[in-house]
Amino acid sequence: MTGHTSTPENQRRIVVAGGGPAAHRFADAMHTRGLEGWHVTVLTEEEHVPYDRVTLSKALTDVDYDLTLGDMSMWDHDSLHLRTGERVVKINPEAKSVETAAGNSYDYDHLVVATGSDAAELPFPGGELAHVYRTLDDVWAINKAIAELTEKLGRTVKTVTIGGGLLGLEAAAGTMELGAQATVINGSRWLMNAQLDEGAGQALGRLVAAKGLEVLTGTYPAEVLSDDDGQVTGVLMKDGRIIPADMVVASIGIRPRDELFRAAEGDADGGNQLFELGKKGGVVINDHCATPVPGIWAIGEVANFEGMCLGLVAPANTMAEIVADRLHGGQATFPGFDTATKLKLSGVDVASFGDAFATTEHSLEIVYADPARGVYQKIVTTDDAKTLLGGIFVGDATPYMSLRPLLGRELPAEPGAYLTAAGGDAPETELPDDAILCSCNNVPAGNIRDAINGCGSCEGNAPVRELGELKTCSRAGTQCGSCVPMLKKLLEGELKKSGIEVSKALCEHFSLSRQELFDAIRVLELDSFEDILAKYGTGAGCDICKPTIASILASQNSEYVLGAGRGTLQDTNDRALANMQKDGTYSVVPRIAGGEITPKGLGVIAAVAEKYGLYTKITGGQRIDMFGARLEQLPEIWKELVDAGFESGQAYGKSLRTVKSCVGSTWCRFGVQDSVAMAINLELRYRGLRSPHKLKMGVSGCARECAEARGKDVGVIATDKGWNLYVGGNGGFLPAHAQLLAQDLDDDTLIKYIDRYLMYYIRTADRLQRTARWQEELEGGLKHIEDVIVHDSLGIATDLEAAMARHIDTYQDEWAETLKDPERLRRFRSFVNAPDQKDEAITFVPERGQIRPATNEEKGGVLIASTIPVRGQE
């Protein structure tokens, strides 16, 4: 033995075996609680200081990326020592010491084992040739190998990743970012089968395939093939196929590194009397995170709790905190595993949490699915649809941020309101103090409020005003980062309560507000996301800034929304120019200006609906909605409608939807103005106008208000002297009546004021802010709007009118523009690699003479839509 270490007298000695995130969190927790009377020694076999494995994918593509956990100054403390390159190989429970591979011995009073796990090896011939994806050295080796193979082969390297779970997808995406042609093989029928149900997994498969990642599911490899020099040449599948490959990466799971506990008794089969080992590995712990041997604790992936070992950072951090608390005399207990996961793959939004598979008895699943576009949202609740049990989000994980802290609580609104892809508009709710906002670090909302208000754990109890400072102080948002938007929202809310000015940054990539960005783009006449990002942003953008900038460009230039690379910026509905429905089909809504339609026009819509077997419904905006169209059918339907004189009603866009009207003075004996003519004029004038949120208008021909104009963003009500103009109304969860802006206006003045109002709103409102909320938050409220719109107090009226005139002059019907270009039509296919294949998962059943989507129970022996007899053919 090389040496025996010692510590100062009168200090209780803690030895930590392992140097991963769990070990670091334990050391940090001890440091935070106070090291007086303690001496902590952390022994890590890697040569690196503890680093963040959650963001390992960043080091795969950038070997210089710093993953170091926490502040390195922590290790300067006299009672906290880090020993790198020091692997513990043996525990001596009776002697209360550990031995290392270097021959050193360390005595302890308490031993915390945080040895983590190893990547499982491929159990078939050639498996030893595969790279694994587990440590910093692993990802550096993959990066180096791809560079060397590219130079050696003189062509694109082909990589195959075996395993389609969280780490497998991150590894495959990383190799693709390094220039490789990547394939993922997964034995299950869908990706991430441990976290996602089949619908979500299939949607994820569509998303990653669209990014160029080839996916093979429901099939198993049998051998990694190589040439005489040991160079990988391919993967032989059990069905006899050979998948060409120059490199193989294995990511088929983890194996707890519990060899220290096995070696303690010398029993390799786990028949251990001192330590109980789980059936699938790991040392069994109680809810204190203690093993049966006094003074020996286990945390992280090596710890088996209730039959499970889990490779997630949140439970590992919780275990570390519990042991630190117990050593300081606390009574904390481990509540069980938090299985929430979020995929860190550029351009692919995936999240899963709670009882995602709805295993709770009598649980309900509220689902919105668009398989063709890779969007799937599911919320799991109790049978009364009130208490949140879990959820899965693919393609649009926006609800995850607000729902995750509400797990196990009663939802403030009905579940469907949180399905954003289906147009849900959930209410703004305040998190209870005990709701966990950051699950990685187990930080409740109350702790964050305390930090913001100066009564938390920050230095000197000083109030926190900046997001970065709040993250450092509270630890929230410092690991996976998925809670940062919610953290930012909580910070802004608390600052507003205190009367403190809040940052209006659009997102983490743009420090400018939407209004500032709008003005900058307008002044510099920027016309591409890339130019805007280079000038004012950082990073690659996100699902907040991309559609926001797409909307700004559309409202300023009135150009085709899917042209010039802008298609990838759009929200899902805009990409399809149609509204997605819960079964993956789309609805088609042609414009019917003012609700006026001829019998011939009605006949065209009826013929189209009959031909394609669509469900028809009169909308609240006086239009006809046709439901049940498959993605590949949309252009065919549009062509028939466009040829008959119809155009897109833009029911899918954040733009003008409808101008509702009553029949007015031409027919109604109470009408005092021609409301239909005015409604048609307004709808044709503002059609296609992109805005921060959807816009609705109404025109009533008298004070009886049959068009419900005061419930609209812009409402016009006739008087015997002209028109009264109301602004800022909306329905939804927080309805608001429009307020009177001006009265007894003639036609020209009315339209002039509406031009100014709409363009001022478009230029100054926040992202996804309705006119009602915008007016409420403007300093001066309605009085300010009156000054600007009616009295031109800012001197911008002429500019606002000119901007609206440009929009009117350059308007293009998006359906017609799509039909002109065969390349644009290529995106309207259910299956990218099989353009003529239909999505057979879409099925309907007859109801009340029409169709509706089949329920899960009805699928299988279901009547397909095309087999339903139409009227007259029974």
C-alpha positions, 0 to 999 in steps of 0.5 A: 500500500502506497500510503495512509491518509489522515485528517485533522483531529476532532473532525469527522471524516467523510469519504465520497467514492465517485466524482460525478454530479451526485458526488459534487452535489453532496460536497456542495450541500455539505459546503452550503450547510457548513463544514465546521467539524467535518472533513470531506474527501472526494475520490474520483477516478476520472482525471477531470473535476466533476462535470455536468453529464446532462449537457454532455452532448455539447462537448461531443460537438465542441471539445472545448466546451466547459462542463465544469460543475459549480464554482471551482473556488469551493474546492479551496476550502480547508475541509473539502478536498478533491482527489482526481485520478483516484479510483476506490477499489475496496471498502473495508466496513469493519476498519471503516476505510477504503482502498484505491487503485493507486494503493492509498487508504482513506479512513472514514466515519461516513462513506458516501458511495456515488460511483454512478453507472457504466454504459451497458455493452453490446451483447453480441459479436463485434460489440467491443468495436462500438463506442459508448456515450457516457463520459467526457472521454467517451464523447471526445473519442467519438469526436476524434474518431469521426474527424480521423475517419473523414480524413481517412475515407475522404467521404461522409462518415456513416454512423450507427447508434444502437439504442433510441433512448434519450442518450442514444438520440443525443449521441446520434444527433451529435454525430450528425452535427459533426458531419456524419450520416447518422442512423439510429436502431431501436428494438422497440417499435418507437423511440424513447419507449421508456418515456413516451407512449406509442403516439408520442414515439411515432411523432418523435420519429417523424421529427428526427427523420425530418432532420435527416436522421434515419430511424430503424425501429422494431428491429434488432442488431445481431453483430457489428461487422468489421474488416481484417484491420478491425475497421467497422463496416456495418451492422448485421441485423437479425433479419439478415439486412446489413446497415452500412457503418464506419462507426457504431455507438452503443447506448442501450442502457446503464449498469450500476457500478455496484462492484464495491458492494459486491467486493466487500464480501467477495461474492460476485453473484450478489449473495451478500450479507452486509449489503443487499443488491437489487435484481438489476444491480445497485445497492438497496437503500432506505428512504434516508439513502442509507445502506444496512451498514451504519455509516455507509450511504449510497446516492445516484445511479448506484443506489437502488430504491424500491427496486429501481436505479435511475440515471436522472440528475434530479433524484441524484441531487435529491439523494445528495441533499438528503444525506447532507441533511441527515449528517447535519441532524436533519430528518429529510427522506427520499420521496421516490424518483422524479422521472421527468425528462426533456430531450436536448436535441436542437429543433426537437422538443420532447418532454415527459413527466409524472404518470406519462403512461396513465397507469393510475387506476381510472386516469384520463388521457387528454390527447392532441395528435398530429402524427404527420407533423410530429406533434403530440400532446397528452395530459394525464389526470384523475378521472374527474379531469381535475388533478394533474398526474403526468404528461407527454409533449412532442413537437411542442413542449411549451406546456411542460414548463407550466404543468411540471410544477403542478404535478399532483395538484388540481389544475386551474383550468380544464386540461384541454386549455393546456394543449397549446398545439390544439389552440389551448389558451391556459390561464396565467396562474401563480405557483404555490410556494411549495410547488417544485419549479426546478426538479433537477435541484428540487427548488420550490417556488417559495424559495425563489420568491424569498431570493427575489424579495431578499429573504432567501439564501443569497449573500447578505439576503440582498434582493435579486433582480437579474435572472443569472443572479437568481439562478446562481443564488437559488440553483434553479435552472442551473442544470438541464435548463428546462425550467428557465422560462418559468423561472424568468416568468416568476422573477418578472411577476415578483418584480412587477409586484414590487413596482420594479421595471422588468426586462422585456427580452424576447427570449434567451437569444434576443435581449430586445423586446418584440417591439424593439426587434420589430422597429430594428427590422423595419428600420434596417429592412432586414428580411431573413432570420439569419440576418436578424440573428447575426445582427441582434441575437445569439445561439441558434434561436428557439420556438419563441423567437423563430415564429415571432420573427416570422410573424414580424417579417410577414407583417412588414413584407407580406411575403409568402410565409413559407418562402425563402426558408421561413417555413421552418420558423413557423408554428405548426399550423402555419407550416401546413396552412391549415388547423391540425385536429386531435387525430392528425387530420386538418380542417380547411376554412375558406374565407367567406368575407362578412359571412356573405356567400352565394348559393353557388359558393355553398354548392362548391363547398358542399361538393368538396366536402362530399368528394373528400368525405369531410365533416362540415360545421358552421363556425362562430365567425360565420364561415364553414369549416371542413374537418378530416382532411389528410395532409396530402389532400390539402393541396387538392382541396385548395385547388378546387376552392381556389378555382371556384374563387375562394381563398384561404380564410387563415383560420390557422394564423396569428392574423385576421380571422373573420369580420362577423356581421349582421344583415344590416340596413339592406334587410333588417328593419332595425338596421341603420347602416349597411353592416354587411358591405362594411364587414366585407370591405374590412375583411378584404382590406385586412385579410392576411395581416399577421399580428402578435395574436389572432384578430377578430372583428365584428360589424353590427348594423344597429345598437341591438348588436347582433354581430357581438362586435364588442366582444371583438378586437375591433368592433364597429356598431352603426349609429344614425350618424355613422359608426362607433368604433370599439377596440380591445375586446376578446372572448377566451378564458379572460373575456373583455368588452371592447372600449369605445375609441371614437363615435359617429365616424364616416366610412373613411375616418372609420377605416383610417382609425382602424388602419392606425390602431391595428398597425400600432398594435402590431408594432408595439404589442408583446408576443402572443398578446391579445389587444385587450391585454395590450391596452391594459398594459399600455401606460395611459391605457385607452386614453393613450391609444386615443391620443395616438390613433385619433389625435396623432400625438406621436406624429406617426399616423401617416407612417402607420397608414402607409404601412397598412397600404403596403400590406393591402397592395402586396397581399397574396393568398397563401393557398394560391401561392402554394399551388403555383410551385411544385416544390412548395407542394412537396411539404404536403405529404404524410410520409416524407419518403413515401409521397403516395402513402396514406396515413392508415392510422387516421380512421373515422366513424359515422355520427349524425350523418357525418364522420368523427375521429375514432376513439382508441377503443373504436380503432381496429374494427373501425369504419374508414371514412372512405367507406361511409356512404354519402347521401344519395348513395345508400 
